[in-house]
């Protein structure tokens, strides 16, 4: 392939065809841009990372502790995990990723943050289905999570509560599904979730029924393709 465009990996997965590619982006001063596609849909791009880092900062700024344990649902290009690990107060990070290929990209150094995440002793990359973890018993969780509870649970998997990568995830976005996640949260812990869409009233109502305090925060970031700004949403729920 040319230096302008290179397909770094191509995999058939349970969700569809997954591709990782690198290309030069003239609009970003010919910077290397890494992109992930699932079939014909774009999942993520290293050109747009404000939402991923905001997911970490918004949640962890709420927690007033000297040692914080975090679990992340969805690895992607690693920008949320990297933002979490930038804080000295973070003791452990467990990242649950469904697709083996994504974890391999990081361990093989195919993506920019791969070496950083793989070499940090606080960080564990674990293959598994995040949406199944809350319903498992503590004994079943032991091999993956060490029986831990966490101070923060960060989720970045589906496009939004109503735009899912798999219909099997639908159960999570109900009151009963969100209640299960609180079993993995310590008292005064924080649940936060990224969404590509504007705040959805139905999901905001669900969070209010589960958490002591909840809100949806709209994050704005520049879009070099439009010359304007785009937005994403960070949903937050606090356990008391």
N, C-alpha and C positions, 0 to 999 in steps of 0.2 A: 504494500500500500504506500501511497505518497505520504510525505510529512504533513500534508494538509489534513488527511483523514486516515485513521487506522482503526480497524476493528480488533480489539484486544481479546475479546472472548465472545463465544456464541454457545448457548446451552439450551436444550429443550428441558423444561422443568414442568412440575405439576401445575403451575399457573399459566404456562405458555412459553414462548421463545424469549429467552433473556439474552440481551446483548450489552456488552460494555464497549464503548468506543471513545477514542480520543481524536480531537480535531483542533485545528487552529481557527480562532475566531477573530476575524478582522475588526469587528465592532468592539472587541475588547482588547485592542492593540495587539492582535495576533497571539494572545495568550493561549496556552493549552487548556482546552475545556474537555472535561470528562463527562460523559452522558451514559445513562442507563435507560434502556427501553425494554418494555415487556410487550411482545408482539409489536403492534404499531404505536403503542402509547408510550410517551416519555414518563419515566418514573422520577428521575432526578437529574440535576445538572450542577456541576461545580461552579457554574456562572451565577446560580441563584442559591445562596446558602444562608441568607438572613433569617429565614423562618426556622431552619434547623438549629441555628445557634440561639435564637430567641426562645425556642422550646426549652433549652437548658437554662438560660439565664433567668427567664421569668419564673420558672419553678424553683430554682435553687436560691434565688434572692429572698424567697419567703421563709426559708428554713434558717433558723438561728441556732446552729450547732457547730461544734468544733470538728466533729467527725461525721461524715455523711455517707450513707450507702445508697447506691442508685441502681435501678434496673431499667433498661431501655428495650423497648419492643421495636425492632427494625434497625438494621445496621446501615444500609445504604452506602453512601460514600464516606460515612464516618464523621460528619461534621457535628452532629449532636454529641456523640461520645467524646470527640475532641474538646468541645466546649466544656463539657462536664469535667474532664480530666485537667483542664487548665486551672481549676480551683484547688488550692492546697488543702481545703477542708474536706475534699472528697477522699474517702478511705478505700471504697471498692466500687467498681462498675461492672455489672453483668449485662451483656448485650445479647438478646435473644433474636436470632435471625433464622427464618424458615429455610432459606435457600443456601445450600452448601457452597454454591459458586461464589456468592457474595463474600462469605468468610474467606474463601480461598484467595479472592482478589486481594484482600488485605494482607493475608499471611505471605503471599507471593510478591507483595510490593507492586502490584499492577495499578493501584490507585494511590494518589498523593499522600493520604494519611495512613496508609496501610502499615508502614513500619512503625510509625508513632504509636498507633493503638496496639499493635501486636507486641511491642517491646515494653510497654508500660506494665509493671507488675501488679498494678491495681486493677487492670482491665482484663476481663474474661469474655471471649467471644464463643457463644454456645449455639449450636444448631438446634432448633426446636420451634414449635408453634406457640407463640406468645399467648394466643387466645385460648389455649388449652391449660395454661399454667394455673390460673385462679381456681379451676375446678378440681385440681389434683389435691390429694391429701399431703400432709407435711412429710410423710414417709416417701411418697412418690416424688416430691420435690427435692428430696435430699441429694440425689446424685447431681442435679443441675444447679441448685441454688444453695446447697449447704444448709437447708432448713431456715434460711434467713427471712427476716422481714426487712423492709427498706424504708428509707426516709423519703425517697422520691421514686415515682414510677413515670417514665416518659414514654410516650407512644407516638410513633411515626411510621405507620404501615399503610393504611387505606388512604385514599384521596380525601375522604371526608366521611362523616357518619352515615351518609346516604349514597356515597359513591365508593363501593368496596372492590378490592382486588379479587375477592372470592365471596360468594354468597354464604359460605360456611361461617364467615365472621359476623354475620348479622346479629346473632344472639348476644354478642358482647355489648351492643349499643342500647340495651334495655336496662331498666332499673335493676333487675336481677343480675344481669351480666356485670354491670358496673359495681354492684355490691360485692360481688365475688372478688374483685380486684382489691377492695379495701382490706381483705384478709392478709394481703401481702404488705400492707402499709402499717408502719408504726403510728402510734398516736402523735398527732401534729404533723403527720406526713402529707405529702403533696402528690396528687395525680395531675399530669399535664399531657395534652394531646395536640398534635399539629393537624390542621386541616387546610386544604387548598381553597376551600370555599368560604363564603361569608358565614357568620354565626347562624346556626340553625336553631330555631326556637324549640323544636321538639327535643333536641339533645340537651339544650340548656336547661329545659324543664327536668329532664332525666337527672342531670347532675345536681340540681337543687334538691331533688328528692333523696339523694344519697349522701351528699356531703354537707358539712356544717356551713361552709362558705364556698361559693363557686362563682365563676364569671368567665366570659369569653373576651379575649383581648385581640383586637385587630392589629396586625403588624404590617407596616407599609415599607416597601423597598423599591429602589429604582429599577426600571426595566429598560435596558439599553436598546432593545428591539423596537419599543414603542416611543422611546424618548419621554415617557411619563412614569407613573408609579403603578405597581401592582400590590396586592395585599394577600395575606393569608391569615388564618385564625389560630390562636392558641387557647384551647379550653383548659381551665384550671379548676380543680376541686381540692379542698383542704379538709383533712380528717381531724376531728377533735375527740 
